[in-house]
Amino acid sequence: MSNQWSIPKNVEQIVRERDTACVYCGVSFSCESNSRKSKPSWEHIINDIRINGTDNIALCCVSCNASKGSKLLKDWLESDYCKKKEITVDSVAEIVRIALNNPPGLDND
């Protein structure tokens, strides 16, 4: 069984436990807040909706997700948005650094 984004339930549970803050900017999530800065959203680290394992699904804030959009991760990390927010390869969550060094693929789980 999966949710509306076709993310398997077991993956969703693992990611929700792992990502308590944005994997990009590090802001802590708050479900009570209506602010885009602290509202979690589902993210495919590598933009391929077919790759739905824990190595590619993460939670990030709505602001980072909107900024990244369909950009390649390495290109987005060099964007003005990331520079302004001081988001770098070294500052992102470990799951993002792993995806940069070893991009998840369709044959990964």
C-alpha positions in Angstrom: 0.0 0.0 0.0 1.3 3.5 -0.8 0.2 7.1 -0.3 -1.0 9.6 -3.0 2.7 10.1 -4.1 3.1 6.3 -4.6 5.6 6.1 -1.8 5.4 2.7 -0.1 4.1 2.8 3.5 7.3 1.2 4.9 9.4 3.8 3.2 7.1 6.7 4.3 7.5 5.5 8.0 11.3 5.2 7.8 11.6 8.6 6.2 9.2 10.3 8.6 11.3 9.0 11.5 14.7 9.9 9.9 13.9 13.3 8.5 12.6 15.5 11.4 14.2 18.6 9.7 14.6 19.7 6.1 17.3 17.5 4.5 18.5 20.6 2.6 18.3 23.7 4.9 18.0 22.0 8.2 14.9 23.9 9.5 12.9 21.8 12.0 9.4 20.8 10.9 6.3 22.0 12.6 3.0 20.5 11.6 1.1 23.3 13.5 2.7 26.1 11.4 1.4 27.3 8.1 4.8 28.7 7.2 6.4 27.2 4.1 9.7 27.4 6.0 8.7 24.7 8.5 6.2 22.6 6.6 7.5 19.2 5.4 7.0 18.1 1.9 8.0 14.8 0.1 11.1 15.0 -2.0 12.7 12.8 -4.6 16.4 13.6 -4.1 17.1 12.4 -7.6 14.2 13.6 -9.7 12.7 10.3 -10.8 9.3 9.4 -9.4 10.0 5.7 -10.1 12.8 5.7 -7.5 10.8 5.4 -4.3 13.3 3.8 -1.9 14.6 5.2 1.4 17.8 6.2 -0.5 15.8 8.7 -2.7 12.7 9.7 -0.7 13.2 12.5 1.9 11.4 15.3 3.6 12.3 18.9 2.9 10.6 22.2 3.6 8.2 23.5 1.0 10.5 26.4 0.2 13.5 24.2 -0.7 11.2 21.8 -2.6 9.7 24.7 -4.6 13.2 26.1 -5.3 14.7 22.8 -6.4 11.8 21.8 -8.6 13.0 19.6 -11.4 16.6 20.9 -11.3 19.4 18.4 -10.9 20.6 18.3 -7.3 24.2 19.3 -8.1 22.9 22.2 -10.2 20.4 23.3 -7.6 23.2 23.3 -4.9 24.9 26.0 -6.9 21.8 28.2 -7.3 21.4 31.6 -5.8 18.7 30.2 -3.5 21.3 27.8 -1.9 24.0 30.4 -1.8 21.6 32.8 0.0 20.6 30.1 2.5 24.1 28.8 2.8 23.1 25.3 1.6 26.1 23.4 0.5 27.2 19.8 -0.1 28.7 19.8 3.3 25.6 21.3 5.1 22.9 19.0 3.7 21.7 15.8 5.5 23.8 12.7 5.1 21.1 11.0 2.9 21.6 13.9 0.3 25.4 13.6 0.4 25.1 9.8 -0.2 22.7 10.4 -3.1 25.2 12.9 -4.6 28.1 10.4 -4.4 26.1 7.3 -5.3 22.9 8.3 -7.0 20.0 5.9 -6.3 18.7 4.0 -9.3 15.7 1.9 -10.3 17.4 -1.3 -9.2 18.1 0.0 -5.7 15.8 -0.4 -2.8 
